[in-house]
Amino acid sequence: MTERRPATVITGASAGIGAALARVFAENGHALMLVARREHRLEELVEEIAAGGHPRPDYQTLDLERHDAVEQLAGAMAQRGVEPEIVVNNAGFGLLGAAASLSRAEQLAMVDVNVRALTGLSLAFVDALERRRGGILNVASVAAFLPGPNMAVYYATKAYVLSFSDALHWELRPRGIRVTALCPGPVPTEFQARAGFVGQSNPSMLEQSADQVAREGYRALQQGRRLVVPGLLNRVTTTITRVVPRGLLTAAVGRYNRKRIQAR
């Protein structure tokens, strides 16, 4: 049997933090398997990385809302003789608005991508990750530390990602597998448009670039850290959530997101 080649799998790689993570992993010598829905954007990123003198990434167009997405990706990698060394679960999206007024189908699709697909990809390749002494980088959010009125499902999915990653970090560490939760604050990407934000919706003092977030996430995974929150003020925010009463946090986030809705 021919031994499979190791690769870093990155979902949601066509833009934003995912594309930045692809560039950072490529700079550090990782072979890549990039996953996203938009083939032309993946092709552009593949050409960019290859033009920089790095190995040409493999890629797979895939909609992670599909319930057979993990099986499809596993089959595509097997056909190409590739197995994961690192899994980066970056794909995800949010929706701004009261849960009862937003499309139920779209919110369930959010759960499919942000939670179900991430869980499946985190668990599907554990044997390969153990053989490769690899790891899992799950992209959560500062929102994981907060209740989120007017983005209730999105905040809840990110809370799941953080809790799940914490537990996996403990469970898989004896098998030599690193698991890190990356919890960025606001990052100017296509996420805002998809979520329904208009204009400057985040305090600029909290924002970081996708490249900054990707580099901090990469370092944290390599160091075997359980959690990384890029940016000093974002770390302060997550610390405050431990001492401020939950009811006050809920009201504050609800008012903040309501202003975003009114700005549309």
N, C-alpha and C positions, 0 to 999 in steps of 0.2 A: 504493500500500500504506500503511495506517495505521500510524504509528509506535507501537511498544509502550511502555507506561508502565514506568518502572523500579520495582523493588521489592526489598526485603531479604527473602530466603527464610530462615526459621528452622525447623529440624526439631526434633522433641521439644519443641514450644512449649507443651504443655498444662500443664506444672508445672515446679517447680524452677528450675534455671539457665535453661532454655529460656524460661519465662514471664518471668523477670527480664530476660533479654536482649531480649525483645519490648518490655517496658516502656521499657528504656533506649534502644533504637533509635527507638521512637515519640517519646520525649521530645526526641530530637535531630532530629526532622523527617523520619524515613524512612517511606515507605510500606511496608507489610508484607504478606508472604504467609506465613501461619503453617501449619505442617504437623505433624500428630500423628494418633494413632489415635482418640482420644476426642473425639467431636464436641461433646458438651455442655461439656467443659472448654474447648475452643477458642471456643465461642460465648460462654462467660462471660468469657474474656479479651478477646475482640473488643469486647464491651459495655463492659468496664472501660476499655479504651484509648479507645474512642470517647467515653465519658462524661468522660474527662479532657481533652477538647477536641482530640484528635489525629485524623487521618484514620482512618476505619474500616478496619481491616485486612481483606484477603481471607484466606480460609483454605481448606485442603484436607485432608479426612480421608484418611489413607493409612497403610498398614502397610509400613514399610520393609523388612520381612523378604521381601516379594514381590520376585521377580527382575525384574519389570517396573515397579518403583516409580518409577524415574527417568523412564521413558518416560511413565508415567501423570501424573506431576507436570508434565513438560514440556508434555504435551497440554492439561492443565487450565489452565496459564498462558497458552498460546497462544490458547485459546478466550476467555480474559478480556482479551486484549490486554496481557499483562504479560510482562516479561522480567527476569531477575535483574540487579541492580546489585551486590548482595552476597549471598553464600551462607554461612549459618551452619549448620554441621553439628554439632548438639548432641545429636541422638538417640543413645541408647546405653543399655546395661544391663550389669550384672555378676551373677555367681553365686558364692556362697561355698561352698567344698567342694573336695575332691580331684577332679581332672579325671576320674580313672577311675571315680569313684563317682557323679558327676553325670550327668544325662541328656545323651547325646551329641547328640540332636536339639536340645535347648535351647542347648547350647554352639555348635553350628553356626549356630543362629539368631542367637546373639550375634555371631558372625563376620559374618553377613549384614548385620546392622544397624550394628555398630561399624566394620566395615572395608569390606565391598563397597558398601553404599549410600553411605557417606561418600566413597569413591573415585569412584563414578559421578557423584554430585552435584558433586564438586569439578572434574570434567573435562567434564561435559555442557554447561556454559554459558560456556566460556572466551571465546568470541567476543563474547558479550554483555558479559561482565565487562571485556573489553578496550575495547569501545566506550564503556562507562560509566566507565572508569577506576576500577573497583570493587575488590572483594576477596573473600577467603575466610577465614572464622574457623572453625577446626576445634577442637572441644573434646576435648582429650586428658585428662591427669590426671598428678598427681605419680607415680602408678603406672607411667607410661611410662618412668621412669628406673630401675625396679626389676624384678628377677625376682619372680614372685608365686606361690610354692607355696600351694596351697589356694584360689587364685583364678587359676590359671595362664592360662586362656584370656583372661580379662578383662585382666590385666596385659599379655599379649602383644598384644592388639588395640590397647591404648593406646600401646604402644611403636611399633606400626606407624603409628598416627596421627601421632605426633611425627616419626618418620623421614620419612614421606611429606610432611608439611607443610613440614619443613625443605627437602626437595628442591624442592617446588613453589615455595617462596619464592624460591629461586635461579632456577628455570626461567622463572617468570612475571614476575619483576621487570622485565625489559627490555620487556615488553608493557604495563607500567603497572598490573599487577594486584598488589595487596598480599595476602600470605598469612601468617596468624598462627596459631600453635598456642597455645591457652589451656590451661594445666595446673594446675587447682585441686587443692588438698588436700581434706580432708574438708569436705563441705557438707551440712548437715541438710536432706534432701529425701526424696522417695519412693524414691530410688535404694536406700536402705538396706533398706527393706522388701522391695523386689523382689529384692535380692541375697541376702536371708536373714539379715540382721543382726538382733540382738535388743537392745533397750535402748541404753544409751550405749556405743557400740563404738569411738568415736574419741577420742583425747586432745582435750579442749576447747581447749587452747592452740593447736592446729593448725586448728581449725574457723573458717570464715568463712561469712557469709551468702551466699545466692544473689545478692542485690543487689550486694554488694561484688565478688563474682567477675565479675558481668556488667559492672559499670562499668569494672573494670580491663581486661577483655577488649575492650570497646568502645574505650577509649582507646588500647590497644596497636595495634588494627587501624587506627585513624585515623592513628596515627603511623608505620605501616608496619613495626612491629617483628616480628621473626621469631618470638619466643617471649615469653610472659608467664606467670610463676608468682605468683599472688596470695598475699600474706602473707609476712612476713619469715621465720618459722620454716619455712615450706614451701620457700622459696628456699634456706635453710640445708640442709634435707634433700636437695634435689637437688644441691647442691654437694658434700655429703659422699659421695654415690654415686660421684663421680669419683675419690675417693682410697681408699675402703674396698674391700678385696678382694671380688670378686664372690661368692665362696663364703660369706663372712661375711654379706653382705647377703641372700643367698638363705636362709640358715638363720634369720636374724632375722625376715624377713618370714614365713617358714613357721611359726615359733613364734607370731608375732603373730596370724596368721589362724587357726591351730589353736585359740587361746584363744577367738576369736570363735565358732568351731564349737562348742566345749564350752559356751559361754554360752547356746546355744539351748535 
